[in-house]
């Protein structure tokens, strides 16, 4: 289901351009996501695209078709017939194995410092910096929308696993989110958790995105359990969101509001 159409400003080497976007709720899993309007038009041409799918639901459908599987099998066989390519793939796989867990070089402070310094030099270039920064920001946004950051440690915030009555396991940040999702489950309320984004423009013209904690279907709004201290630090962000997206409802639940719902913190 298409929820909203909007224009997102993007910075390229040729200057700022507007890209037509749509915000969609997946008809299969209910996830709220965004994609370019021209991309959606291309997807609708495919005969299997009979609903508004998110990438997580769409990819298994197209990847399991006989045509795609045959194409992939032929590609793999062709690749392994080439000894040089087979050896190169083997080295890549082994290299990845040696960079996981505690072997990951980004866990070393000196490596992180060098990577950060290199990135800052790239961003400082007036010709290519904006495009590179936009590319990295886009990749991070897509990763968030696909749930790849869920469970990752940020600062002192702790992630919790919550097993819903349907058997689905949700990852939530902090005890307030944990208590709230438990309350939603007890009251049989439909929701999505840590999915989608809402773009907005700051007073200085820079582009940002708000990543909501929940979308509660019964309330038809986004919900963010948040302490008053942190809300005050981000109050301008929420003012901008309400100004630029008047049709979207965002409900902030402070401690008092959570307690009034009957949630024990």
Backbone as CSV, one residue per row, in Angstrom:
resi,resn,N_x,N_y,N_z,CA_x,CA_y,CA_z,C_x,C_y,C_z
1,UNK,0.837,-1.186,0.000,0.000,0.000,0.000,0.877,1.243,0.000
2,UNK,0.642,2.146,-0.948,1.412,3.382,-1.020,0.855,4.370,0.004
3,UNK,1.709,4.822,0.909,1.296,5.736,1.971,1.482,7.199,1.595
4,UNK,2.561,7.474,0.837,2.891,8.876,0.570,3.848,8.964,-0.616
5,UNK,3.731,10.046,-1.384,4.690,10.374,-2.427,5.351,11.692,-2.061
6,UNK,6.653,11.772,-2.229,7.372,12.997,-1.865,8.624,13.124,-2.718
7,UNK,9.244,14.289,-2.662,10.481,14.552,-3.396,11.632,14.638,-2.408
8,UNK,12.671,13.864,-2.666,13.853,13.871,-1.807,14.981,14.595,-2.529
9,UNK,15.593,15.547,-1.861,16.705,16.290,-2.450,18.003,15.521,-2.261
10,UNK,18.752,15.387,-3.348,20.034,14.688,-3.287,21.115,15.550,-3.920
11,UNK,22.313,15.432,-3.368,23.427,16.219,-3.859,24.327,15.347,-4.730
12,UNK,24.466,15.731,-5.990,25.364,15.060,-6.906,26.457,16.035,-7.332
13,UNK,27.425,15.549,-8.106,28.514,16.427,-8.552,27.987,17.569,-9.410
14,UNK,26.858,17.348,-10.084,26.275,18.389,-10.934,25.424,19.376,-10.147
15,UNK,25.225,19.110,-8.854,24.419,19.990,-8.016,23.281,19.244,-7.348
16,UNK,22.380,19.973,-6.735,21.260,19.368,-6.007,20.136,19.016,-6.969
17,UNK,19.602,17.812,-6.827,18.500,17.365,-7.683,17.386,16.804,-6.812
18,UNK,16.174,16.831,-7.337,15.027,16.269,-6.627,14.678,14.905,-7.202
19,UNK,14.490,13.919,-6.332,14.176,12.558,-6.753,12.779,12.205,-6.241
20,UNK,11.914,11.746,-7.136,10.554,11.352,-6.755,10.600,10.034,-5.978
21,UNK,10.045,10.037,-4.771,10.076,8.882,-3.890,8.655,8.505,-3.482
22,UNK,8.494,7.259,-3.035,7.226,6.804,-2.476,7.491,6.087,-1.161
23,UNK,6.613,6.281,-0.190,6.680,5.535,1.060,5.598,4.458,0.994
24,UNK,5.987,3.225,1.228,5.108,2.077,0.997,5.047,1.201,2.240
25,UNK,3.884,0.626,2.470,3.753,-0.413,3.488,3.615,-1.747,2.766
26,UNK,4.534,-2.654,3.038,4.540,-3.963,2.371,3.225,-4.697,2.637
27,UNK,2.579,-5.172,1.574,1.308,-5.879,1.705,1.473,-7.269,2.303
28,UNK,2.716,-7.764,2.380,2.941,-9.114,2.902,3.346,-9.118,4.371
29,UNK,4.321,-8.237,4.745,4.805,-8.257,6.131,4.478,-6.984,6.901
30,UNK,3.995,-5.950,6.215,3.621,-4.712,6.890,4.754,-3.734,7.097
31,UNK,5.961,-4.058,6.655,7.108,-3.167,6.829,6.914,-1.887,6.011
32,UNK,7.183,-0.738,6.640,7.127,0.548,5.949,8.512,0.848,5.402
33,UNK,8.594,1.132,4.106,9.881,1.398,3.477,9.702,2.448,2.388
34,UNK,10.797,2.931,1.845,10.753,3.903,0.759,11.572,3.390,-0.413
35,UNK,11.210,3.837,-1.612,11.999,3.534,-2.805,11.727,4.608,-3.862
36,UNK,12.609,4.701,-4.827,12.412,5.665,-5.907,11.179,5.274,-6.721
37,UNK,10.437,6.291,-7.158,9.203,6.037,-7.901,9.493,5.319,-9.223
38,UNK,10.593,5.706,-9.896,10.923,5.062,-11.174,11.312,3.590,-10.955
39,UNK,11.921,3.303,-9.803,12.276,1.922,-9.478,11.012,1.097,-9.268
40,UNK,10.027,1.679,-8.584,8.768,0.972,-8.348,8.062,0.667,-9.663
41,UNK,8.086,1.612,-10.606,7.442,1.391,-11.908,8.077,0.203,-12.638
42,UNK,9.411,0.105,-12.556,10.102,-1.011,-13.208,9.737,-2.346,-12.555
43,UNK,9.612,-2.344,-11.210,9.281,-3.577,-10.496,7.874,-4.061,-10.855
44,UNK,6.953,-3.130,-11.062,5.564,-3.488,-11.343,5.403,-4.174,-12.695
45,UNK,6.408,-4.034,-13.569,6.352,-4.692,-14.871,6.483,-6.205,-14.717
46,UNK,7.208,-6.649,-13.677,7.429,-8.086,-13.479,6.111,-8.768,-13.128
47,UNK,5.800,-9.891,-13.778,4.501,-10.560,-13.537,4.323,-11.064,-12.105
48,UNK,5.409,-11.316,-11.367,5.297,-11.793,-9.989,5.044,-10.663,-8.989
49,UNK,5.226,-9.434,-9.427,5.054,-8.296,-8.507,3.562,-7.945,-8.442
50,UNK,2.805,-8.789,-7.738,1.352,-8.639,-7.665,0.900,-7.875,-6.424
51,UNK,1.862,-7.533,-5.538,1.564,-6.742,-4.349,2.649,-5.687,-4.181
52,UNK,2.471,-4.817,-3.186,3.530,-3.848,-2.855,4.482,-4.530,-1.880
53,UNK,5.582,-5.082,-2.401,6.523,-5.834,-1.584,7.687,-4.958,-1.120
54,UNK,8.206,-5.244,0.078,9.495,-4.700,0.487,10.569,-5.628,-0.086
55,UNK,11.829,-5.213,-0.029,12.898,-6.033,-0.611,13.003,-7.399,0.058
56,UNK,12.775,-7.440,1.382,12.909,-8.693,2.121,11.897,-9.729,1.639
57,UNK,10.694,-9.281,1.257,9.660,-10.212,0.778,9.768,-10.460,-0.726
58,UNK,10.263,-9.472,-1.464,10.315,-9.582,-2.914,11.457,-10.468,-3.393
59,UNK,12.619,-10.338,-2.768,13.790,-11.073,-3.257,13.610,-12.594,-3.258
60,UNK,13.039,-13.194,-2.188,12.834,-14.659,-2.244,11.931,-15.095,-3.391
61,UNK,10.932,-14.258,-3.735,10.021,-14.618,-4.825,10.767,-14.690,-6.153
62,UNK,11.581,-13.679,-6.436,12.253,-13.630,-7.733,13.484,-14.524,-7.767
63,UNK,14.141,-14.686,-6.607,15.346,-15.518,-6.574,15.042,-17.003,-6.685
64,UNK,13.814,-17.403,-6.382,13.454,-18.819,-6.424,12.749,-19.224,-7.714
65,UNK,12.687,-18.330,-8.685,12.079,-18.697,-9.959,13.020,-19.614,-10.734
66,UNK,12.486,-20.554,-11.525,13.347,-21.463,-12.303,14.323,-20.723,-13.217
67,UNK,13.858,-19.596,-13.808,14.710,-18.841,-14.727,15.926,-18.264,-13.998
68,UNK,15.680,-17.702,-12.815,16.785,-17.091,-12.072,17.762,-18.161,-11.571
69,UNK,17.223,-19.285,-11.062,18.081,-20.349,-10.544,18.943,-20.950,-11.659
70,UNK,18.344,-21.108,-12.848,19.102,-21.650,-13.975,20.211,-20.688,-14.387
71,UNK,19.904,-19.403,-14.379,20.896,-18.389,-14.738,22.038,-18.370,-13.735
72,UNK,21.709,-18.464,-12.436,22.735,-18.467,-11.396,23.603,-19.718,-11.485
73,UNK,22.976,-20.878,-11.720,23.733,-22.129,-11.831,24.711,-22.078,-12.994
74,UNK,24.233,-21.572,-14.130,25.098,-21.465,-15.304,26.258,-20.512,-15.040
75,UNK,25.974,-19.412,-14.320,27.025,-18.444,-14.013,28.092,-19.011,-13.095
76,UNK,27.648,-19.784,-12.093,28.598,-20.384,-11.150,29.470,-21.430,-11.860
77,UNK,28.844,-22.261,-12.697,29.604,-23.278,-13.428,30.639,-22.646,-14.340
78,UNK,30.235,-21.581,-15.020,31.155,-20.889,-15.922,32.326,-20.287,-15.156
79,UNK,32.027,-19.728,-13.979,33.079,-19.115,-13.171,34.097,-20.145,-12.713
80,UNK,33.613,-21.322,-12.283,34.521,-22.339,-11.754,35.270,-23.117,-12.844
81,UNK,34.868,-22.908,-14.105,35.634,-23.490,-15.201,36.911,-22.700,-15.466
82,UNK,36.964,-21.496,-14.906,38.144,-20.636,-15.060,39.016,-20.786,-13.806
83,UNK,40.177,-21.468,-13.891,41.015,-21.695,-12.697,41.447,-20.410,-12.013
84,UNK,41.742,-19.383,-12.800,42.193,-18.112,-12.220,41.090,-17.467,-11.394
85,UNK,39.883,-17.460,-11.944,38.758,-16.875,-11.221,38.416,-17.697,-9.989
86,UNK,38.461,-19.048,-10.094,38.171,-19.918,-8.965,39.155,-19.674,-7.818
87,UNK,40.419,-19.484,-8.168,41.443,-19.213,-7.159,41.222,-17.854,-6.494
88,UNK,40.786,-16.880,-7.290,40.545,-15.550,-6.754,39.367,-15.555,-5.786
89,UNK,38.297,-16.280,-6.140,37.131,-16.392,-5.258,37.525,-17.060,-3.952
90,UNK,38.344,-18.108,-4.034,38.790,-18.822,-2.837,39.561,-17.898,-1.902
91,UNK,40.418,-17.043,-2.465,41.194,-16.111,-1.646,40.288,-15.088,-0.970
92,UNK,39.267,-14.638,-1.698,38.332,-13.655,-1.124,37.585,-14.258,0.057
93,UNK,37.108,-15.491,-0.097,36.364,-16.159,0.978,37.251,-16.347,2.200
94,UNK,38.506,-16.784,1.994,39.426,-16.989,3.112,39.756,-15.664,3.803
95,UNK,39.903,-14.607,3.008,40.203,-13.293,3.574,39.054,-12.814,4.451
96,UNK,37.815,-13.065,4.021,36.652,-12.672,4.821,36.608,-13.434,6.136
97,UNK,36.950,-14.712,6.091,36.956,-15.520,7.307,37.971,-15.001,8.320
98,UNK,39.059,-14.417,7.809,40.112,-13.905,8.684,39.840,-12.490,9.183
99,UNK,38.653,-11.927,8.832,38.329,-10.564,9.249,37.044,-10.519,10.065
100,UNK,36.589,-11.652,10.549,35.365,-11.685,11.330,35.665,-11.771,12.817
101,UNK,34.660,-11.416,13.621,34.810,-11.505,15.080,35.938,-10.640,15.595
102,UNK,36.746,-11.193,16.483,37.845,-10.438,17.089,38.959,-10.132,16.096
103,UNK,38.951,-10.815,14.939,39.969,-10.556,13.921,39.658,-9.312,13.087
104,UNK,38.469,-8.780,13.236,38.075,-7.600,12.472,39.017,-6.436,12.793
105,UNK,39.747,-5.911,11.797,40.705,-4.831,12.071,40.058,-3.553,12.590
106,UNK,38.749,-3.343,12.314,38.078,-2.132,12.782,37.899,-2.121,14.293
107,UNK,38.212,-3.222,14.962,38.179,-3.240,16.419,39.446,-2.643,17.021
108,UNK,40.446,-2.382,16.160,41.689,-1.768,16.639,41.578,-0.253,16.557
109,UNK,41.858,0.487,17.648,41.733,1.951,17.648,42.577,2.625,16.578
110,UNK,43.802,2.119,16.322,44.661,2.763,15.331,44.085,2.626,13.920
111,UNK,43.459,1.477,13.620,42.852,1.282,12.299,41.638,2.191,12.143
112,UNK,40.804,2.271,13.188,39.628,3.147,13.131,40.040,4.590,12.917
113,UNK,41.124,5.018,13.577,41.594,6.403,13.440,42.057,6.686,12.013
114,UNK,42.769,5.731,11.408,43.246,5.927,10.029,42.082,5.967,9.040
115,UNK,41.100,5.070,9.236,39.932,5.054,8.362,39.161,6.369,8.476
116,UNK,39.004,6.854,9.699,38.292,8.114,9.925,39.011,9.283,9.258
117,UNK,40.332,9.318,9.391,41.116,10.408,8.783,41.001,10.371,7.261
118,UNK,41.047,9.169,6.680,40.924,9.038,5.229,39.559,9.493,4.741
119,UNK,38.534,9.138,5.504,37.180,9.534,5.120,37.007,11.046,5.195
120,UNK,37.572,11.671,6.211,37.470,13.117,6.335,38.159,13.826,5.172
121,UNK,39.289,13.263,4.704,39.983,13.857,3.557,39.129,13.747,2.295
122,UNK,38.442,12.603,2.140,37.564,12.441,0.988,36.407,13.431,1.025
123,UNK,35.820,13.611,2.205,34.685,14.520,2.342,35.091,15.972,2.107
124,UNK,36.348,16.304,2.397,36.803,17.692,2.296,36.986,18.154,0.859
125,UNK,37.078,17.227,-0.091,37.268,17.599,-1.497,36.004,18.286,-2.004
126,UNK,36.086,19.560,-2.439,34.879,20.297,-2.845,34.201,19.735,-4.090
127,UNK,34.940,18.993,-4.935,34.363,18.473,-6.173,33.697,17.111,-5.974
128,UNK,34.392,16.212,-5.309,33.872,14.847,-5.163,33.328,14.541,-3.773
129,UNK,33.684,15.373,-2.772,33.284,15.108,-1.391,31.786,14.940,-1.180
130,UNK,30.944,15.883,-1.675,29.495,15.751,-1.455,28.911,14.465,-2.019
131,UNK,29.366,14.047,-3.215,28.841,12.828,-3.827,29.252,11.588,-3.031
132,UNK,30.505,11.566,-2.546,30.979,10.421,-1.758,30.223,10.344,-0.437
133,UNK,30.036,11.489,0.193,29.316,11.525,1.462,27.874,11.051,1.282
134,UNK,27.263,11.475,0.161,25.891,11.062,-0.122,25.816,9.560,-0.361
135,UNK,26.815,9.011,-1.063,26.837,7.577,-1.364,26.924,6.760,-0.081
136,UNK,27.807,7.184,0.845,27.963,6.472,2.110,26.696,6.577,2.952
137,UNK,26.105,7.797,2.976,24.880,7.994,3.754,23.741,7.141,3.204
138,UNK,23.660,7.039,1.865,22.613,6.229,1.243,22.780,4.758,1.589
139,UNK,24.033,4.279,1.540,24.300,2.878,1.883,23.916,2.584,3.329
140,UNK,24.211,3.533,4.234,23.844,3.355,5.645,22.332,3.346,5.818
141,UNK,21.656,4.232,5.070,20.199,4.295,5.160,19.565,2.993,4.694
142,UNK,20.038,2.478,3.555,19.490,1.230,3.023,19.742,0.079,3.999
143,UNK,20.938,0.053,4.595,21.261,-1.003,5.564,20.318,-0.942,6.755
144,UNK,20.006,0.289,7.213,19.076,0.443,8.333,17.693,-0.057,7.951
145,UNK,17.231,0.340,6.740,15.894,-0.050,6.312,15.762,-1.560,6.164
146,UNK,16.856,-2.227,5.824,16.829,-3.684,5.666,17.082,-4.409,6.981
147,UNK,17.234,-3.637,8.074,17.379,-4.249,9.390,18.772,-4.741,9.720
148,UNK,19.792,-4.323,8.961,21.143,-4.836,9.188,21.799,-4.242,10.432
149,UNK,21.282,-3.110,10.913,21.848,-2.497,12.107,21.156,-2.955,13.388
150,UNK,20.064,-3.687,13.227,19.327,-4.124,14.408,20.196,-5.067,15.230
151,UNK,20.341,-4.747,16.495,21.160,-5.562,17.376,22.575,-5.054,17.527
152,UNK,22.973,-4.087,16.679,24.324,-3.547,16.789,24.407,-2.630,18.000
153,UNK,25.559,-2.595,18.632,25.734,-1.821,19.864,26.027,-0.367,19.518
154,UNK,25.252,0.568,20.080,25.483,1.991,19.884,25.556,2.653,21.249
155,UNK,26.750,3.122,21.588,26.929,3.765,22.885,26.643,2.798,24.015
156,UNK,25.871,3.244,25.013,25.563,2.413,26.170,24.209,1.728,26.044
157,UNK,23.531,1.952,24.913,22.211,1.371,24.736,22.301,-0.144,24.566
158,UNK,21.419,-0.855,25.260,21.418,-2.318,25.192,20.242,-2.796,24.348
159,UNK,20.525,-3.765,23.478,19.471,-4.366,22.677,18.903,-5.584,23.399
160,UNK,17.586,-5.768,23.251,16.906,-6.905,23.858,16.166,-7.687,22.782
161,UNK,16.094,-8.994,22.964,15.267,-9.843,22.107,13.902,-10.011,22.765
162,UNK,12.843,-9.726,21.997,11.499,-9.948,22.515,10.785,-10.952,21.612
163,UNK,10.345,-12.067,22.191,9.616,-13.081,21.442,8.128,-12.778,21.509
164,UNK,7.571,-12.382,20.376,6.167,-12.015,20.282,5.286,-13.252,20.410
165,UNK,4.035,-13.050,20.739,3.102,-14.180,20.887,2.914,-14.928,19.567
166,UNK,3.259,-14.275,18.445,3.174,-14.939,17.139,4.407,-15.791,16.861
167,UNK,5.416,-15.688,17.737,6.655,-16.426,17.537,7.753,-15.604,16.896
168,UNK,7.406,-14.415,16.387,8.410,-13.537,15.772,9.295,-12.943,16.865
169,UNK,10.605,-12.915,16.627,11.546,-12.315,17.577,11.895,-10.911,17.102
170,UNK,11.618,-9.912,17.936,11.942,-8.524,17.636,13.134,-8.087,18.482
171,UNK,13.987,-7.282,17.902,15.089,-6.672,18.646,14.727,-5.230,18.934
172,UNK,14.787,-4.842,20.205,14.414,-3.490,20.608,15.533,-2.881,21.445
173,UNK,15.588,-1.552,21.431,16.644,-0.829,22.131,16.154,-0.326,23.484
174,UNK,16.840,-0.712,24.545,16.541,-0.177,25.863,15.315,-0.802,26.512
175,UNK,15.191,-0.577,27.815,14.094,-1.201,28.575,12.736,-0.583,28.264
176,UNK,12.687,0.713,27.902,11.400,1.334,27.606,10.782,0.723,26.355
177,UNK,11.592,0.522,25.314,11.076,-0.118,24.106,10.639,-1.547,24.411
178,UNK,11.400,-2.233,25.256,11.061,-3.609,25.623,9.718,-3.656,26.329
179,UNK,9.484,-2.745,27.272,8.213,-2.703,27.995,7.061,-2.331,27.068
180,UNK,7.342,-1.422,26.122,6.274,-0.966,25.221,5.862,-2.066,24.248
181,UNK,6.837,-2.788,23.682,6.484,-3.845,22.739,5.755,-4.984,23.457
182,UNK,6.101,-5.205,24.709,5.379,-6.202,25.508,3.931,-5.757,25.704
183,UNK,3.720,-4.465,25.943,2.374,-3.912,26.127,1.577,-4.042,24.828
184,UNK,2.213,-3.749,23.689,1.534,-3.887,22.395,1.094,-5.332,22.169
185,UNK,1.962,-6.258,22.511,1.658,-7.678,22.338,0.485,-8.089,23.225
186,UNK,0.492,-7.648,24.477,-0.574,-8.005,25.415,-1.937,-7.471,24.973
187,UNK,-1.917,-6.326,24.248,-3.174,-5.713,23.805,-3.502,-6.047,22.348
188,UNK,-2.792,-7.048,21.781,-3.070,-7.531,20.418,-3.062,-6.405,19.385
189,UNK,-2.114,-5.511,19.513,-2.007,-4.379,18.596,-0.956,-4.668,17.528
190,UNK,-1.303,-4.363,16.270,-0.393,-4.592,15.155,0.596,-3.433,15.044
191,UNK,1.837,-3.764,14.681,2.875,-2.732,14.618,4.031,-3.212,13.754
192,UNK,4.882,-2.289,13.381,6.189,-2.605,12.812,7.230,-1.975,13.722
193,UNK,8.413,-2.552,13.738,9.440,-2.146,14.699,10.761,-1.906,13.982
194,UNK,11.326,-0.698,14.186,12.612,-0.321,13.591,12.645,-0.581,12.093
195,UNK,11.656,-0.036,11.404,11.595,-0.155,9.961,11.218,1.199,9.362
196,UNK,11.758,1.473,8.171,11.414,2.693,7.460,12.183,3.913,7.937
197,UNK,11.976,5.015,7.257,12.622,6.277,7.600,11.747,7.428,7.131
198,UNK,11.929,8.596,7.719,11.210,9.800,7.315,12.255,10.882,7.048
199,UNK,12.407,11.340,5.801,13.408,12.372,5.499,12.916,13.752,5.923
200,UNK,13.848,14.623,6.281,13.494,16.009,6.593,14.706,16.900,6.339
201,UNK,14.443,18.188,6.192,15.496,19.163,5.905,15.689,20.070,7.113
202,UNK,16.924,20.198,7.583,17.228,21.050,8.735,17.150,22.525,8.344
203,UNK,17.207,23.400,9.345,17.101,24.838,9.091,18.209,25.338,8.172
204,UNK,19.377,24.683,8.230,20.504,25.121,7.394,20.469,24.517,5.999
205,UNK,19.408,23.750,5.684,19.267,23.182,4.350,19.835,21.789,4.183
206,UNK,20.488,21.249,5.201,21.055,19.903,5.093,19.946,18.853,5.219
207,UNK,20.158,17.723,4.550,19.171,16.647,4.527,19.448,15.637,5.631
208,UNK,18.395,15.203,6.292,18.520,14.230,7.374,17.390,13.201,7.260
209,UNK,17.484,12.151,8.064,16.449,11.133,8.114,16.132,10.792,9.567
210,UNK,14.861,10.589,9.833,14.413,10.139,11.149,14.024,8.673,11.024
211,UNK,14.595,7.834,11.897,14.318,6.405,11.873,13.438,6.076,13.077
212,UNK,12.141,5.908,12.852,11.202,5.703,13.970,11.380,4.356,14.654
213,UNK,11.013,4.324,15.936,11.097,3.073,16.704,9.953,2.125,16.346
214,UNK,8.724,2.669,16.298,7.554,1.828,16.019,6.593,2.562,15.087
215,UNK,5.820,1.783,14.342,4.610,2.294,13.702,3.473,1.420,14.218
216,UNK,2.537,2.033,14.941,1.412,1.296,15.539,0.199,1.463,14.642
217,UNK,-0.230,0.362,14.026,-1.322,0.414,13.062,-2.619,0.919,13.676
218,UNK,-2.947,0.461,14.888,-4.209,0.852,15.525,-4.255,2.355,15.802
219,UNK,-3.116,2.977,16.014,-3.055,4.420,16.255,-2.766,5.199,14.973
220,UNK,-2.378,4.488,13.921,-2.018,5.090,12.640,-0.955,6.186,12.813
221,UNK,0.062,5.859,13.611,1.107,6.840,13.835,2.416,6.158,14.225
222,UNK,3.491,6.913,14.067,4.799,6.463,14.533,4.906,6.756,16.021
223,UNK,5.586,5.881,16.739,5.685,6.017,18.198,7.143,5.900,18.612
224,UNK,7.561,6.818,19.481,8.945,6.844,19.951,8.952,6.980,21.462
225,UNK,9.170,5.869,22.218,9.326,5.990,23.670,10.649,6.698,23.970
226,UNK,10.574,7.835,24.628,11.787,8.638,24.794,11.723,9.449,26.082
227,UNK,12.809,9.474,26.818,12.896,10.292,28.016,12.848,11.776,27.686
228,UNK,12.332,12.574,28.604,12.175,14.007,28.348,13.512,14.700,28.097
229,UNK,14.566,14.242,28.755,15.885,14.855,28.558,16.325,14.719,27.103
230,UNK,16.195,13.502,26.548,16.623,13.272,25.163,15.682,13.934,24.178
231,UNK,14.406,14.037,24.531,13.465,14.713,23.645,13.797,16.199,23.535
232,UNK,14.139,16.819,24.657,14.488,18.241,24.645,15.718,18.495,23.773
233,UNK,16.650,17.548,23.759,17.857,17.704,22.945,17.538,17.557,21.445
234,UNK,16.415,16.899,21.132,16.063,16.649,19.732,14.754,17.320,19.334
235,UNK,14.305,18.264,20.124,12.977,18.834,19.907,12.849,19.524,18.554
236,UNK,13.924,20.162,18.091,13.855,20.832,16.785,13.636,19.822,15.658
237,UNK,14.253,18.644,15.788,14.075,17.605,14.775,12.604,17.233,14.645
238,UNK,11.925,17.050,15.781,10.523,16.651,15.730,9.631,17.792,15.247
239,UNK,10.020,19.045,15.542,9.275,20.179,15.019,9.360,20.224,13.495
240,UNK,10.559,19.992,12.967,10.755,19.990,11.520,9.981,18.859,10.857
241,UNK,9.981,17.686,11.491,9.246,16.547,10.938,7.763,16.852,10.838
242,UNK,7.218,17.488,11.872,5.782,17.801,11.862,5.460,18.897,10.854
243,UNK,6.376,19.842,10.677,6.161,20.913,9.710,6.211,20.380,8.279
244,UNK,7.193,19.516,8.008,7.427,19.056,6.642,6.589,17.836,6.260
245,UNK,6.028,17.138,7.260,5.177,15.969,6.993,3.898,16.093,7.824
246,UNK,3.045,17.064,7.488,1.833,17.293,8.300,0.861,16.116,8.301
247,UNK,0.978,15.225,7.304,0.055,14.086,7.234,0.540,12.882,8.036
248,UNK,1.748,12.974,8.572,2.305,11.875,9.357,2.209,12.205,10.845
249,UNK,1.701,11.288,11.620,1.588,11.491,13.061,2.765,10.834,13.775
250,UNK,3.400,11.570,14.671,4.489,11.041,15.490,4.118,11.264,16.953
251,UNK,4.051,10.191,17.702,3.668,10.283,19.114,4.872,9.938,19.984
252,UNK,5.271,10.890,20.826,6.389,10.679,21.744,5.820,10.223,23.090
253,UNK,6.298,9.099,23.577,5.838,8.575,24.861,6.922,8.785,25.917
254,UNK,6.712,9.782,26.785,7.621,9.999,27.908,7.257,9.022,29.034
255,UNK,7.993,9.091,30.117,7.751,8.189,31.243,6.294,8.275,31.726
256,UNK,5.775,9.489,31.847,4.416,9.677,32.358,3.395,9.007,31.433
257,UNK,3.566,9.199,30.110,2.623,8.625,29.151,2.680,7.090,29.188
258,UNK,3.880,6.531,29.335,4.014,5.076,29.405,3.326,4.532,30.665
259,UNK,3.505,5.221,31.764,2.891,4.793,33.032,1.361,4.880,32.925
260,UNK,0.882,5.953,32.258,-0.572,6.115,32.092,-1.174,4.987,31.264
261,UNK,-0.372,4.385,30.397,-0.846,3.240,29.620,-0.899,1.969,30.453
262,UNK,-0.309,2.037,31.648,-0.270,0.873,32.523,1.029,0.112,32.444
263,UNK,2.035,0.748,31.843,3.342,0.100,31.708,4.189,0.399,32.941
264,UNK,4.704,-0.632,33.575,5.557,-0.461,34.737,7.018,-0.377,34.310
265,UNK,7.643,0.760,34.591,9.037,0.976,34.195,9.989,0.698,35.340
